[in-house]
Amino acid sequence: MGLPISHILLSTGFALILIGLWGMLKHSNILRIIIGLSLIDTGIHVVIAATGYVTGGTAPIIDDALAAADATARAVDPIPAALVVTAIVIGFSVTAIMLSFAIRLYEAKKTLSIDEFTESKW
C-alpha cells in the first residue's frame, strides 16, 4: 500500500528537528533562534508520539475488542502520548520565558541581534 503513518510521522519529526537546528545555527536574530528552538521542540514531540503508535492498533483498554493476549501487539502505547502532553506545556512555558528575555534584551540594546551582545558577561 504506502508508508505506514508512523514512518511519515518519524520523518516529519526529524525534518522539523533539522529545520529548527538549521534556523538556530544560521540566524543571529534572537526571535529566529527562539522559533528554531520551538521547531526542535515540536519535532521531538512528534517523534516521541510516533514511537508509541501502532499501525492498525486500538486503545489500550482490555475488553471484548482487545483480548489480553493481543494487547502487546495491537494496543497503542499511551505513555509517549502522556509524556508529549506534559512536554508541550513545559515547552510553552520555556518559550514564554525566552520571549520575555528577548523583550528585556531589546529594551536594553534596542536590537535583537546576538552580535550586539558580545560584551555581555555571565
Buried (B, 14 or more C-beta within 10 A) or exposed (E): EEEBEBEEBBBBBBEBBEBBBEBBEEBEBBEBBBBBBBBBBBBBBBBBBBBBBBEEBBEBEEEEEBEEEEEEEBBBBEEBBEBBEEBEEEBEEBBEEBBEEBEEBEEEEEEBEBEBBEEEEE
